[in-house]
Amino acid sequence: MSDHSGDSPRPDHPGPHPGEPHHEGLSTRLNWLRAAVLGANDGIVSTAGLVVGVAGATDSRSALLTAGLAGLMAGSLSMAAGEYVSVSTQRDSEQAALALEREELAATPQAELEELTGLLEDRGISRDLAREVAEQLTARDALGAHARVELGIDPDELANPWHAAWASFISFTVGSLLPLLAIVLPPQEWRLAVTVVSVLLALVCCGWISAWLGSAPARPAVVRNAAGGAIAMAVTYAVGALLGAAGV
């Protein structure tokens, strides 16, 4: 009988497929990237609507710059504060759940082992195998096993509220800079056209990237994104023009 100990994996027991994402934390990184794209998208739309609305009322470059900078700072700080509060609340809840699970493991380890066995069994594993897996997971990292299987939490990758806040602040700021620069840098007769075109192109890119990250069809996302931005700019420009004509 020939020795196959050094052979490559057999076809009926393949290893990880080349090119497939098997890195731990990949979904978390993709979620953060998606959030950054959406934050930039919000910055583009909100600041574009603001400066285009002001452009409908006045041709003053200083007024446009002041309004755009105020909108950029207000929006980025609001996004950062909102993300910090939201993620802090989520992290507090996760830590409380982990603390309770830690207490239960210390007080009733056998009951927790039985619970983990039942959870694994509910996922389609036979009773005997579920018991064996539960025992091995418990021996290796009881809290981690219960956190992942029972609570759906990775104790090593709890969300960081400061990371979320800074990511939102930076992404919104970067997105806001595009319409702000587009409205103040060109000559007066080109301002509106340059802003509208650059904003729509940026929204098309954001829509495509968000669809790609979510493995969704690109066309609907692009159309929704661009249409939403176009409507926002049209409405705010109309309001600004009416207020300007009324002398407000």
N, C-alpha and C positions, 0 to 999 in steps of 0.2 A: 504494500500500500504506500503510495507516495505521500510525502510530507507537504502539507499545504499551510504550515504555520507562518510562512513568510509571504504567502500570496496576498494580493490585494483583496478587499472585501468582495464577497460573492454577490452576484446580481440579485439574489433573493434576500440579501441583507444589506441593502445599500446604505452608505453613510449619508451625511447631509449633502444635498444637491448643490453643486457649485453655483454661485450667484444668488442663492436664496439667503435672505436676511435671518440669521439665527443668533444674532448678538443680543445679549440681555440688555434691556433698556431701550431697544430700538423703537418700540412703540411710544415710549415716553419722549424720546428725542423727536420723533415725527410729530407728536402732539405739540411740543414746544415750537417746532418750526411752523406748523400750521397756525398756531396762535400768533406767531410773529408776522406771518403773511396777512392774517386778518387784521392785526393791529395796524400794519402799514396801510392796508386798504381803508380802514376807518379814518386814518390820518389824511389820506388823499381825499376822500369824499367830503369829510366835514370841513377841512380847510379850503378845499375848492369851492364848496357851497358858500362859505363865508366870504372869501375874497371876490368871488364872482358877484355875490349880492352887493357888496360894497362898490364894485366896479359899475354896477348898474345905477348907482346913485351919485358917484363922483369919479373924476379922473385924477384925483390927487394921489400921487405916488406915496407920499408920506402916510396918507390915510389908509391906503391899501397895505402898506408895510406894517403899520401899527395894528390894524385889524388882524392881519395874518399871523403876526408874532403873538398877539394876545390869544388867538385861537389855538395856535400851536402849543403854547405853554399851558393854557387851561385844559386842553384836551389830553396832552401827554401826562400831566399831573393827575387828572381825573382817572385816566386809564390805569396809571401806576397804583394809585390809592385803591381803586376798585379791585384790581388783581391781588394786591397785598391782603386786603380784608377777606376776599373770597378764598384764597389759597390758605390763609392762616386759619380760617374756620374749618376748611377741609382737613388740614394737618392736625388741628386740635381734636377733631372727631376721630381721625385715624389713630392718634396717640392714645386717646381714651379707650378705644376699642382694643388696642394692643395691651394696654395696662390691665384691662379686665380679663383678657385672655391669659395673660401671664399669671394673674391671681388664680384663675380657675385651674391652670396647669399645675400650680403648686399645691392647691387644696385637693383636687380630685383628678389625679393623673390618669387613673384607670378609666374613669368616665369620659375624659377627653380623648383617650385612645380609642374608645368605642365610638365616640362621635366622629372622629376622623375616619375610622373604618367605614362607618355608614355613609359618610360623604363621598368617599372614594367608590363605594359600592353603587351609589346613586349615579355615578358617572359611567356605569356599565362594566365595572371590574367585578369579577367573581368574588364571593365572600372570602374565600381562603387567601386569594391573591391580595385583595384589599387589606386584609389583616396584616399580611406580611409586609406590604408596602407601608402601611401606617406605622408599624413597629420600626421599620428602618428609617422612615422620615423622622419619627419621634426621637430615635436614638441620635440622629445626626443634628437636628435643629427643631425641637418641638414647637417653639413659638413661631418660627418661620413657616413651618408646615401648616399650622392652623391659620396663620395670617393669610397665606396664599390660597389655601383650599377653602377655608371657611369664610374668611372675610374679604377675599379678593384684594389684599393689600400686600405689597412688597415692602417689608420693614426696612430694607436697605435703600429704598428709592422713594422715600416720602417727599412730597412736593415741598419746595423751598419758596416761601412767600417773597423773599427778597429777590430771588432769581426771577420770579414771575413779574414782580413790580418793575425791575429794571428792563426786562425783555419788552414789556408793554410800553414803557416810557420811550425806549430807544426806537422800537418799531413804529410807534405813532409819530415820533419826531421825524424820522426818516421819510415816512409817507407824507407828512405835512410840508416838508421842504420843497417838494416838487411843485405843487400849485403856487406856493408862496413865491418861489423864484420865477416861475413862469409868468406871474402877474406883474412883478415889479421890474424885471430886467429888460424885456423888449420895449421898443418904442410904443407910444400910446396907441397908435392905430393897430398894432399887432397884438396887444396884450390879451384881449379876450380870445382871439383865435388860437394863439399859441397855448394859452391855458387850457382851453377846451380840448384841443387835439392831444396835448401831452397827458392830460388827466385821463382821457379815454384810452389812450394807448397803455398807460400804467395800469388801469383797471382791467384791461384785457389780459395783461401779463399776470396780475394778481389772481384773476379768475382761473386762468389756465393752471397756474402753480397750485392753487388750492384744490382744483379738481384732480390734478396729478397726484398730490399727496394723499388724497382720499380715494384714489383709484376709481374716480367717477368720470362720466363723460364730460369732455372739456367744453363742448359747444354750449350746452345749457348754462353752465357756470359763467362762461365768458359773456354770454348775452345778458344774463341777469345782472352781472356786475356792471357792465358798461351801461345798460339801460338805467339802472338805479342811479349811477353817477350822473348821467345825462339829465335825468328828471330832476335830481337835486339841484344841479346848476341852473337849469331852466327856471325852476320855481324861485330860487333865491335871487336870480337876476331880475325876474319879473317884479318881485317884491321891492328890490332895491331901486329899479327904474321908477316904479310907482311912487315910492317915498321921495326919490330925488325930484320927480316932476312936481310933487306936492310941496316941495320946499322944506321937507322935514329934516 
